[in-house]
Amino acid sequence: MLVPYSVDVRPSPDGGRLVEVTLELSARQLAAGAHAAGRLLQERYRVPVLDSTEEILAMRELNRLADELAAPAGTGARVRLTLTVARLGRLREALEAFAAGRADGVLLEDDVRMLPDVHGMLDPLADAHQAAIRAALGAAVPHP
């Protein structure tokens, strides 16, 4: 499944490099990403007590990412989504964890429907994430 992307590098206010990745996602891809992030939230954070500030921040970030993907998914149109390198990494990790968890786990009806789209996004998002990391480290930015 094709996931067109571009990597943009510009100076940050503190003189460093600000790297962002713009993905062009279909409504199905957005819905699959939102579903995967939402299921991961349910699985990881359903316990009533979180032990650390890091867990709380990770939960909040994953929740924000799920909401950001779900909002435009209902429009039916392709959407350009701009993410930092770190947020793209979180999205990639959520999709990978969702796919891995379905290999041997219980599949809900929505999981079955979303799984092909999740699998189709794994390699393209890995490529985009690697390109963004290379750009953040100062390497030339390849264009897909």
N, C-alpha and C positions, 0 to 999 in steps of 0.2 A: 504494500500500500504506500503510495507516494505521500510524503510530507515535505512539501517545499519549505525551505528555510533560507534565511540570510543572517549573517553574523555582522554586527555593526560595532565598530570600535571608535571611541571618541575620548578625548581627555576628560577626566573627572575634575570636579572643582578643587580637589586637593592635589592635582597634578599627576595623578595615576592614570590608569586606563579603565574606562568603563566599557564593559563588553555586554551586549545584549543580543539575544537571538529572537528573531521574528519568525514564527511558524505560521503556515497557512493550513488551517485545519477545517475539515468538513464538519457538518453537524453530527454525523455518526462518530467521528473521531473525538469530538468534544464530549459527546455523551459517554463514550467508552472511557475516556480519561476521567470524567467526573465520577462515573460509576466505580472505576478502579480505586480512585482516591477515597471515595466514600466508604467502600467496603474495607479498605485498609484502615481507615479511621475506626470503624466498628470493631475490627479484629484486634487492633493494637491498643485501643484506648477505652475499651468497654469496662475496664476495671474502675471502681469508684475512686481509687486513690492513685495519684501520680506521685512518684517518689522524688522527682527532681524538677528544677526549673527548666532544664534542658528538655525533659519529656513534655512539659506544658507548652513550651515554645514550638516544639516539633509538631505537637497536636494542633496548635493554632495555625501553623503554617500549612499543614496538610488540609485542614478545614477550609482555609482561605483559598487554597489552590482548587479544591473540589468546587467551591462556590464560583470561582472565576471561570472554570470550565463549564459548569452547568448553566450559567446565566445565558450565554449566547447559543447554547446547543438547541434550544427550542425554536430558534429563528429559521432553521433549515438552510441557512446560507453558509458559505465558507467564511471563516473569520481569521483575521490576522491577530495573533496573540504574541505579545512581546514579553520575554522573560529574561531575567538575569541568568548568568551561568549557574548560580546556586539553585534558583527556582526550577530551571530546566533539569538540573540534576535530581531535584526532589520529585519532579514529574516522572522522570525516567525510572527512578527507584520505586515509585508507587506502582507504575505499570509492571515493572519486573517482579515485584513482590506479589502483586495480584495474580499475574500469570503463573508464577511458581506455586503459589498457594492453591491454585485450582487444579494443578496436576494430580494431586493425591487427595485433595479435600472435597468437601461437599459443594456441589454446584447448585446454585439457585437458578431459577429460570432466566433471570436477567443476566447472570454470569455467562450462561451458555450463549445468549444473544450477543453479549459484548466481547467475549473472548476473541473471536476472529479479528475484530478491529484493534483490540489491544495488542495481539500478536503482530499484526501488520504495522503497528507503530514502533515496535521495539527497536528494530535495526535503524530505521531512519532517525529516530530520536537519539540513539547512541552515536550516530554519525554527527548529528548537529551538536551534541554535547561535546564530543571530542574536538570538533572544529572550534567551538567556543573556548574550550580550555586552552587549545593551542594559541588562539588569538590573545587570550588573557596573559599567556606567558610570553607573548611578543612574537610569535611565529606569524608568517603570512597567512592570510585568511583564504582558504580555498572556497570556490563557488561551486555549489552542487549543480 
